Amino acid sequence: MSKGDSVCRLQSSAQPPELTQDGDLVIGGIFSFRTGFKQPDILLYTLFYYPSLNSREFKFAQTMIFAINEINNNPGMLPDVKLGYKIYDNCGTIDILRAALALVSGLKGEVSDGNCTKAETVHAILGHSGSRPTIAFQQVVGRFHIPVISHFATCACLSNRREYPTFFRTIPSDYYQSRALAKMVRQFGWTWIGAVAVDNEYGRNGVAAFVQNAQEFGVCIEYSEAFSSSGPPDNLQRIIEIIKHSTSKVILAFMSHREIKLLAAELYRHNVKGLQWVGSDAWITDHSLTDSEGHSILVGSLGFVVSRAHIQGEYWEDVFNCTLNETGKSQRKPCSGSESLQNTDLEFTDVSELRFTNNVYKSVYAVAHALDSLIKCDEYLIQLLTVNFTTEEGERVYFDSNGDSPAKYELVNLQMNNKGAIDGVTVGIYDASLPERHQFIMNNIPEVPASVCSESCLPGARKVLQKGRPVCCYDCIPCPAGEISNLTDSIHCLKCPPEYWSNNKRDACIPKVIEFLAYDELLGTLLALFSLMGVFLTMITTIIFYCHKETPLVRANNSELSFLLLFSLTLCFLCSLTFIGRPSEWSCMLRHTAFGITFVLCISCVLGKTIVVLMAFRATLPGSNVMKWFGTTQQRLSVLTFTLIQVLICTLWLTINPPFPFKNMSHYKEKIILECALGSAVGFWAVLGYIGLLAVLCFVLAFLARKLPDNFNEAKFITFSMLIFCAVWITFIPAYVSSPGKFTVAVEIFAILASSYGLLICIFLQKCLIILFRPEQNTKKHMMGKKI
């Protein structure tokens, strides 16, 4: 060595790779397929002598070797360039980091200016399967701008281009897996679940992403715990107690196969059954689950994994030591095709589940395509970002701006086969590249338990959150009267429109019952019968008086006013019928005006008869000629005048603001009272007031005539009738104001009938009895009396 040459020496000897092959361009690989044994032979038969090897990891290493040899034998890729490999088998983050540094720095003990023509540094590193070790060595390797391409590290944190600028992966990020899992949970109607994760970046970030997506879909997390297989046992026991006392029936397990085996075994020992497991891709299809204690409780688990794939020729050449490529340079004999895998019942030879293995295959080809562009003097990392090719199986391979592969999964359901092993049966797919509504499709829906904190609120009730608990825990409160909810799990009750009311189930608005005093109901029928009976009695009385109109009793009681009074009483009884039935514009105007006019006509006749009694008594005194001032003409004019005044009041009322039909929805909330609004309250009370004024005047005059001779004294019967009339209408006012709905109308009809019956009975009953049953009293002598 000449003076002045610079020399770099390794401070310590580096561990050589377990599997290696020289080449012009070398690709590094880090897998964990050996557990405490010495380096195995490359050949597959070593698996028979190393049964504790992790067969899946060994598959990954063999797939890398197969893909590199396939590319070397393909003249269409990297012509005149031979790919080599250096594959390390390390467990534990520290050892994996040492392997990564060895791949970056090389194994030469001394590097000087004279022997640096051949680089020892690999051009890319494939692996590792775990997110945690990948994160650890990627942060170091990235400083040397050497790309790391993982087939199984799914932590969403690795998509951070600022921290991991040279990281790529042929497996989708956990962001998409977590979103797919959240959609699956929503699809099955689970709103109350637990979550258990491995205590590292993979588990914590995966659960965090799942919780974020699940909450968007209305899913609540009862508990979220984490533990590690290398952590204290007390932590696992604490989680077991939480699961035993929880109410959720679904558990999301975001962890590796090591943690799920521990968790399942411990739950099995505690006899915890009936749980539905939702698994992450790190363990859901791991073949080693069958060998674990308590694996039976994992049967029925659901989870997403990358799609199955088929790699043409892989493992066949190694199993039977033959070659499928007759044109390539190989020292092996050509495969005859008669070889059989029936006698090689190994997990390693099972090529039906080449899911993650295919990711290794795609990783090698991605590096090869990028190296092919590198030879053309392009930037290597840029070429990895722009890699876009299709495998022989038709699968498109490319990376997005974060170095992630497109998200496409299969939903698998773990089922026990006839050999007692657990198989993953595909029951659906998830493709994030499709529109939102078509991303998740299930073909065979398995039977799963329900897992909710509170049962769904049926239509007719609303959700009320339980204090201090998640939003999925609520009570179902029936909607109040007049409000409905026609959706399941409604958070609000909607008020019905003004003319509608809620049904008994509170799930629909129905038209309110329209209430009015009808003929076909009992109250209306009874009132109508009493009204017609009053008409009948009045007509009977009229007939009796007409047939005996020439008798002294009829003549002495002013037969003309009596017949007019009986006619007005008939109208009074009949006008009560206008108050029964569905109110209309005409019936509302007729009922009040007819009532007012007929009652004034009736009271006017009674008033006339009272005045006639007083005048007739005065006329019998010596020298009196008072009767000429109140003869028949004056009597008729007085009745007409009193009645015309009421007609004028009613005309003004109907002209200014007449009564009209009105839907009263304020008195009762659940029904509509169809009534006649007064229009002008002043008009209504003016009509009643005028009737009351005449009744009081009539009562006063009849009271003054109470001491007239008995045989001639009709005034005392008028007094009684007016007393009844006034009592009825005085009590009518508070009863009318306080009576609800149709009973207001009933009170008014009752007042009309009671006062009409009072007049009819008090004034005419005794006279009819004398005419019919005591004719000896129906004489002029008896009428004049001895005192006179």
PyMOL commands that set and color helices and strands:
alter all, ss='L'
color gray80, all
select helices_A, chain A and resi 46-49+55-72+93-105+131-144+156-159+174-187+201-216+233-245+257-269+287-291+295-298+316-320+356-375+380-385+436-438+522-547+552-556+559-579+585-619+626-629+632-656+681-704+710-712+715-738+742-773+775-777+780-784
alter helices_A, ss='H'
color red, helices_A
select strands_A, chain A and resi 7-9+19-21+25-31+83-89+110-112+124-126+148-150+167-169+192-198+220-227+250-254+276-279+302-306+322-323+333-334+388-390+396-398+408-416+422-431+440-442+461-465+474-478+483-484+494-495+500-502+509-511+513-515+660-664+671-677
alter strands_A, ss='S'
color yellow, strands_A
deselect
rebuild
show_as cartoon
